Amino acid sequence: MSAHIGPDVTGPDRIGPGNAGPEGAGLIGRDRERERVAALLAALPRDGGQVLHLSGAPGTGRTAVLRHAAARAAEQGVRVLSTAWAPAERAWPLAALNHLLRPALPQATGVPDRERAVLDTAFGGGPATPAPAELAAAVLRLLDTLPGPVLLCVDDLDRLDPASRDTLRAVAGLCGGTRVGLIVTERTVSGAPPCPHPQTVTLGRLPDPQARALVARAGRVTGYAEEQLVLAVARGNPLALTELSLGDGPLGDTACFGMLPATPRLAEAYAEDRQALSAPARTVLLTAALSASPVTRDILAASALLLDSADAARDGLAEVVARGLVVESPGPTDADENAGAMEAVGTLRTGEVEAVGTLHTGVADTGTAGAVDAEVAADHLRFPDPLVRPAVLGLESTARRMTAHAALGQSIGSPAHAAWHAARCAVGPDEELARRLESLAAGPRPGGAVLVALAALEGAARLSPDPERGAARLLRAAELAGERGLADQALRYVRQIDPTGLGTLGRALLLRVYDLLPGSGTGGRERIAELCEAAREVAAQDPALARKLLLAAARRGRWQQCGPDERHLLLRTAGELRAGPRDAWYLTVTALTDPLRVPGPADPRPAPGVSGADHRSLLSQAATLTLDFERAAPLLEETEAALRAEGRYRQLPLILVPRAMCRIWLGGEWHTARALAEEARTIADRTGQPDWAARATGMLGILEALRGEHDRSLEYAAEVEESSLRLGQNRQLSLAVLARALTASGTGRYAEAYDRLRSLFTDPATPYAFEQFWGLAFLAEAAPPAGEQADARTVVDHVASLTGEGCAPLLRRILAYADAVLAPEGEAEARYRRALRPGIEVWPLLHGMTAFGYGAWLRRRRRVTDSRTPLATAESVFRTLGASSRAAQTASELRATGWAAEGDSAGTPAGDASGSDLTRVLSPQQLTIARLAARGLTNRAIGEQLRLSPRTVASHLYQIFPKLGVSSRAQLAALMGTG
């Protein structure tokens, strides 16, 4: 058994500066512990020796902190002596202390005679072991002969041989005032005597960010979903975080209680707990760890079969409880974390009694409802430390576990739970047992409970006499794994299937599974027809599968911008399969295919067999695609919470990207939208969904452009373009178009921005979606400075003709804004006022754009005083959002109204090199033009931004240069501090 149970994976058994490794290599987080170590080392040469006592449960990283301390001490020139527990030495008195002092013992000749005699007696084969206090004093005198301060590092103090342990405790009480510091680690054990006068630190769980970093460094997990499983099971334990993974083989015994299998290293961390038990207690512990049922009566009955004695089973249980390895409680509790996963999926409803029938193992008939009632009333066992369960199973032989399975299969009262154990022992096909085992996959599957369902389906497939039925069970397991983002598990199941032996349902299910695997977004449009055909073929036999297939086809059609034939096929198939005109699933397929065909807001009805979370997901998708963000936002939040709770991580990007979209328009600040898009991108990358990673990247590009981070926005746009080319998904290019257009308009290049945005509307036969609706607002904004009002008016009129009275409120507001910006001179003010009517505040970005447009329009009509209020409103909105370039442009407009001369906060920023002196020389408009010219903008770009002709800009610069005493733009830039 390794004595080192911290997160260090490859460290040697002994602690010392030579193996401590570089800074941070063996230690993640633990800031408090680092500070304590640093304080002890800083005080050692100045204030004398101190004691630091590190305690914690197995695997909490005590050894890693000790290695960190040894490395830091060595860097500071402190001599480090170390020792640790070794199983073979525990029977030898003072073995650990001898190892600790071995480098120093040659200096014993310089120790006074009395102390040298004590050392000789202890380590020279004397007739008796010295008293701990006497030996401790001699040890300190020995260490005092060494040059400089000394740090003693003692790992697993509680496991050392008793003589060494007692002496080191005595050393801890005497090292104050010496040049000897002591750091000891030991397991947290109730009732153990503490070291005298130590600073005690108890190591607990790692916080989530540090736990993720440790999992990533260990490199055992292959994807986001598996990482989430490890984080949930390990619960911040560093050793578990580095050791746990799904692996690449069949799920084992631990799956029945929602846990991952223990590696030998993790199991060895708990080996001493098991070894200290009597033989009957070990049997009871094995039975409890293996049991799918937490009921005490079931575990005792199985243990009695194994021990041939009910009394021995009860005595063994009492011993295990006394050791604190298990706790007995009356009935299930919220704290029953170990049985919770199994209970969640394995307890059958009363209506399923007939499907279960009698036990294959020959247990007397027991109605499921009665078994469930009995379980609720009975006492339960739980493991305070859930990691003990997989560790115990990892320490037991296969033969012992199979024997325990057989006993549990005969003893457990719940038919579903008993079926699990019977199946683990079965050696041949058995459809009845396979059917009972398959029932464990029914019901909710939160967290680790998905492992129960996967293992049950995997076992049922193995027991199936009919190959096609076995393949169907494996495909169900693959579908479940794929939905959870466990791609490697899904692929492992698929590889076991012979496609040539599948029937209609099996082939359709295989299509569904392929759609969930990494890289499924690629491929031609022919897959759309294939998915539609499969959906029609299985609609009568499996309506839920048919809906999933058609939804996949509609998503593929949307992002590949399918042609009219494919759209017609999708809408016709959806119409054939829908449960009614307000079927939420039907509305979502319609929104994916042609958003403007979706009828106005109503109360859609869930499709038969669709869960609450899936129904909300469908509604939120339909609302997002039709720009009904007010309706979508709360649905998306609820759906995200449900998906996280159920462990359906693969679907999170489909929710997080729309959430980011909603926050761009509805949010008062954009940092939330950015965080959502970044998380969506990370999860999509790690769940093998490059298409959704590209969409999240597109959202980031749009956000950065709006925030004025133009270089970063262009980088994101290039990533989206490359991904779209690779995936063959043209729709995603529109996100790059929006990002590039907003970057162009944000830097005053309105003609370029207009041309890019106009490309979104070149094909009137292609159904418009949110990209065009977003683009419409920015197209109208860019049209006047680009001189394209007439062309923009035709686009706006066309979009307006396609929308009905039931269109989303945001789309109506965008149309009102575009109508105002492009209005004839005599009608503009009335249309601006209509666009700014109460309610516009719900969409801050559109509110700011409309207020800015109105204020700029007023100022150009020399209504300077009237223009200040809408411009100030726009500037405040943009700054709150974080739209820096828009806020700066609005501030320039405000300065042009003379606002700065009146001392408004939106005026010249503090610390601007061109501040008060320049405002005395230049008019507000001249100052704005000078600043833009100093930034390097051409006359045309300045004119586009300020709605002036290039000739007017040149005229202003002709007057500005002599006023400032400059003759070139370079001199102007140097004067204004921008060169």
Rosetta blueprint (number, residue, H / E / L):
1 M L
2 S L
3 A L
4 H L
5 I L
6 G L
7 P L
8 D L
9 V L
10 T L
11 G L
12 P L
13 D L
14 R L
15 I L
16 G L
17 P H
18 G H
19 N H
20 A L
21 G L
22 P L
23 E L
24 G L
25 A L
26 G L
27 L L
28 I L
29 G L
30 R L
31 D H
32 R H
33 E H
34 R H
35 E H
36 R H
37 V H
38 A H
39 A H
40 L H
41 L H
42 A H
43 A H
44 L H
45 P H
46 R H
47 D H
48 G L
49 G L
50 Q L
51 V E
52 L E
53 H E
54 L E
55 S E
56 G E
57 A L
58 P L
59 G L
60 T L
61 G L
62 R H
63 T H
64 A H
65 V H
66 L H
67 R H
68 H H
69 A H
70 A H
71 A H
72 R H
73 A H
74 A H
75 E H
76 Q L
77 G L
78 V L
79 R E
80 V E
81 L E
82 S E
83 T E
84 A E
85 W L
86 A L
87 P H
88 A H
89 E H
90 R L
91 A L
92 W L
93 P L
94 L L
95 A H
96 A H
97 L H
98 N H
99 H H
100 L H
101 L H
102 R L
103 P L
104 A L
105 L H
106 P H
107 Q H
108 A H
109 T H
110 G H
111 V L
112 P L
113 D H
114 R H
115 E H
116 R H
117 A H
118 V H
119 L H
120 D H
121 T H
122 A H
123 F H
124 G L
125 G L
126 G L
127 P L
128 A L
129 T L
130 P L
131 A L
132 P H
133 A H
134 E H
135 L H
136 A H
137 A H
138 A H
139 V H
140 L H
141 R H
142 L H
143 L H
144 D H
145 T L
146 L L
147 P L
148 G L
149 P L
150 V E
151 L E
152 L E
153 C E
154 V E
155 D E
156 D L
157 L H
158 D H
159 R H
160 L L
161 D L
162 P H
163 A H
164 S H
165 R H
166 D H
167 T H
168 L H
169 R H
170 A H
171 V H
172 A H
173 G H
174 L H
175 C L
176 G L
177 G L
178 T L
179 R L
180 V E
181 G E
182 L E
183 I E
184 V E
185 T E
186 E E
187 R E
188 T L
189 V L
190 S L
191 G L
192 A L
193 P L
194 P L
195 C L
196 P L
197 H L
198 P L
199 Q E
200 T E
201 V E
202 T E
203 L E
204 G L
205 R L
206 L L
207 P L
208 D H
209 P H
210 Q H
211 A H
212 R H
213 A H
214 L H
215 V H
216 A H
217 R H
218 A H
219 G L
220 R L
221 V L
222 T L
223 G L
224 Y H
225 A H
226 E H
227 E H
228 Q H
229 L H
230 V H
231 L H
232 A H
233 V H
234 A H
235 R L
236 G L
237 N L
238 P H
239 L H
240 A H
241 L H
242 T H
243 E H
244 L L
245 S L
246 L L
247 G L
248 D L
249 G L
250 P L
251 L L
252 G L
253 D H
254 T H
255 A H
256 C H
257 F H
258 G L
259 M L
260 L L
261 P L
262 A L
263 T L
264 P H
265 R H
266 L H
267 A H
268 E H
269 A L
270 Y L
271 A H
272 E H
273 D H
274 R H
275 Q H
276 A L
277 L L
278 S L
279 A H
280 P H
281 A H
282 R H
283 T H
284 V H
285 L H
286 L H
287 T H
288 A H
289 A H
290 L H
291 S L
292 A L
293 S L
294 P L
295 V E
296 T H
297 R H
298 D H
299 I H
300 L H
301 A H
302 A H
303 S H
304 A H
305 L H
306 L H
307 L H
308 D L
309 S L
310 A H
311 D H
312 A H
313 A H
314 R H
315 D H
316 G H
317 L H
318 A H
319 E H
320 V H
321 V H
322 A H
323 R L
324 G L
325 L L
326 V L
327 V E
328 E E
329 S E
330 P E
331 G L
332 P L
333 T L
334 D L
335 A L
336 D L
337 E H
338 N H
339 A H
340 G H
341 A H
342 M H
343 E H
344 A H
345 V H
346 G H
347 T L
348 L L
349 R L
350 T H
351 G H
352 E H
353 V H
354 E H
355 A H
356 V H
357 G L
358 T L
359 L L
360 H L
361 T L
362 G L
363 V L
364 A L
365 D L
366 T L
367 G L
368 T H
369 A H
370 G H
371 A H
372 V H
373 D H
374 A H
375 E H
376 V H
377 A H
378 A L
379 D E
380 H E
381 L E
382 R E
383 F L
384 P L
385 D L
386 P L
387 L L
388 V H
389 R H
390 P H
391 A H
392 V H
393 L H
394 G H
395 L H
396 E L
397 S L
398 T H
399 A H
400 R H
401 R H
402 M H
403 T H
404 A H
405 H H
406 A H
407 A H
408 L H
409 G H
410 Q H
411 S H
412 I L
413 G L
414 S L
415 P H
416 A H
417 H H
418 A H
419 A H
420 W H
421 H H
422 A H
423 A H
424 R H
425 C H
426 A L
427 V L
428 G L
429 P L
430 D L
431 E H
432 E H
433 L H
434 A H
435 R H
436 R H
437 L H
438 E H
439 S H
440 L H
441 A H
442 A L
443 G L
444 P L
445 R L
446 P L
447 G L
448 G L
449 A H
450 V H
451 L H
452 V H
453 A H
454 L H
455 A H
456 A H
457 L H
458 E H
459 G H
460 A H
461 A H
462 R H
463 L H
464 S L
465 P L
466 D L
467 P H
468 E H
469 R H
470 G H
471 A H
472 A H
473 R H
474 L H
475 L H
476 R H
477 A H
478 A H
479 E H
480 L H
481 A H
482 G H
483 E H
484 R L
485 G L
486 L L
487 A H
488 D H
489 Q H
490 A H
491 L H
492 R H
493 Y H
494 V H
495 R L
496 Q L
497 I L
498 D L
499 P H
500 T H
501 G H
502 L L
503 G L
504 T H
505 L H
506 G H
507 R H
508 A H
509 L H
510 L H
511 L H
512 R H
513 V H
514 Y H
515 D H
516 L H
517 L L
518 P L
519 G L
520 S L
521 G L
522 T L
523 G L
524 G L
525 R L
526 E H
527 R H
528 I H
529 A H
530 E H
531 L H
532 C H
533 E H
534 A H
535 A H
536 R H
537 E H
538 V H
539 A L
540 A L
541 Q L
542 D L
543 P H
544 A H
545 L H
546 A H
547 R H
548 K H
549 L H
550 L H
551 L H
552 A H
553 A H
554 A H
555 R H
556 R H
557 G H
558 R H
559 W H
560 Q L
561 Q L
562 C L
563 G L
564 P H
565 D H
566 E H
567 R H
568 H H
569 L H
570 L H
571 L H
572 R H
573 T H
574 A H
575 G H
576 E H
577 L H
578 R L
579 A L
580 G L
581 P L
582 R L
583 D E
584 A H
585 W H
586 Y H
587 L H
588 T H
589 V H
590 T H
591 A H
592 L H
593 T H
594 D L
595 P H
596 L H
597 R H
598 V L
599 P L
600 G L
601 P L
602 A L
603 D L
604 P L
605 R E
606 P L
607 A L
608 P L
609 G L
610 V L
611 S L
612 G H
613 A H
614 D H
615 H H
616 R H
617 S H
618 L H
619 L H
620 S H
621 Q H
622 A H
623 A H
624 T H
625 L H
626 T L
627 L L
628 D L
629 F H
630 E H
631 R H
632 A H
633 A H
634 P H
635 L H
636 L H
637 E H
638 E H
639 T H
640 E H
641 A H
642 A H
643 L H
644 R H
645 A H
646 E H
647 G L
648 R L
649 Y H
650 R H
651 Q H
652 L H
653 P H
654 L H
655 I H
656 L H
657 V H
658 P H
659 R H
660 A H
661 M H
662 C H
663 R H
664 I H
665 W H
666 L H
667 G L
668 G L
669 E L
670 W L
671 H H
672 T H
673 A H
674 R H
675 A H
676 L H
677 A H
678 E H
679 E H
680 A H
681 R H
682 T H
683 I H
684 A H
685 D H
686 R H
687 T L
688 G L
689 Q L
690 P H
691 D H
692 W H
693 A H
694 A H
695 R H
696 A H
697 T H
698 G H
699 M H
700 L H
701 G H
702 I H
703 L H
704 E H
705 A H
706 L H
707 R H
708 G L
709 E L
710 H H
711 D H
712 R H
713 S H
714 L H
715 E H
716 Y H
717 A H
718 A H
719 E H
720 V H
721 E H
722 E H
723 S H
724 S H
725 L H
726 R H
727 L H
728 G L
729 Q L
730 N H
731 R H
732 Q H
733 L H
734 S H
735 L H
736 A H
737 V H
738 L H
739 A H
740 R H
741 A H
742 L H
743 T H
744 A H
745 S H
746 G H
747 T L
748 G L
749 R L
750 Y H
751 A H
752 E H
753 A H
754 Y H
755 D H
756 R H
757 L H
758 R H
759 S H
760 L H
761 F H
762 T L
763 D L
764 P L
765 A L
766 T L
767 P L
768 Y L
769 A L
770 F H
771 E H
772 Q H
773 F H
774 W H
775 G H
776 L H
777 A H
778 F H
779 L H
780 A H
781 E H
782 A H
783 A H
784 P H
785 P H
786 A H
787 G L
788 E L
789 Q H
790 A H
791 D H
792 A H
793 R H
794 T H
795 V H
796 V H
797 D H
798 H H
799 V H
800 A H
801 S H
802 L H
803 T L
804 G L
805 E L
806 G L
807 C L
808 A L
809 P H
810 L H
811 L H
812 R H
813 R H
814 I H
815 L H
816 A H
817 Y H
818 A H
819 D H
820 A H
821 V H
822 L L
823 A L
824 P L
825 E L
826 G L
827 E L
828 A H
829 E H
830 A H
831 R H
832 Y H
833 R H
834 R H
835 A H
836 L L
837 R L
838 P L
839 G L
840 I H
841 E H
842 V H
843 W L
844 P H
845 L H
846 L H
847 H H
848 G H
849 M H
850 T H
851 A H
852 F H
853 G H
854 Y H
855 G H
856 A H
857 W H
858 L H
859 R H
860 R H
861 R L
862 R L
863 R L
864 V H
865 T H
866 D H
867 S H
868 R H
869 T H
870 P H
871 L H
872 A H
873 T H
874 A H
875 E H
876 S H
877 V H
878 F H
879 R H
880 T H
881 L H
882 G L
883 A L
884 S H
885 S H
886 R H
887 A H
888 A H
889 Q H
890 T H
891 A H
892 S H
893 E H
894 L H
895 R H
896 A H
897 T L
898 G L
899 W L
900 A H
901 A H
902 E H
903 G L
904 D L
905 S L
906 A L
907 G L
908 T L
909 P L
910 A L
911 G L
912 D L
913 A L
914 S L
915 G L
916 S H
917 D H
918 L H
919 T H
920 R H
921 V H
922 L L
923 S L
924 P H
925 Q H
926 Q H
927 L H
928 T H
929 I H
930 A H
931 R H
932 L H
933 A H
934 A H
935 R L
936 G L
937 L L
938 T L
939 N H
940 R H
941 A H
942 I H
943 G H
944 E H
945 Q H
946 L H
947 R L
948 L L
949 S L
950 P H
951 R H
952 T H
953 V H
954 A H
955 S H
956 H H
957 L H
958 Y H
959 Q H
960 I H
961 F H
962 P H
963 K H
964 L H
965 G L
966 V L
967 S L
968 S L
969 R H
970 A H
971 Q H
972 L H
973 A H
974 A H
975 L H
976 M L
977 G L
978 T L
979 G L
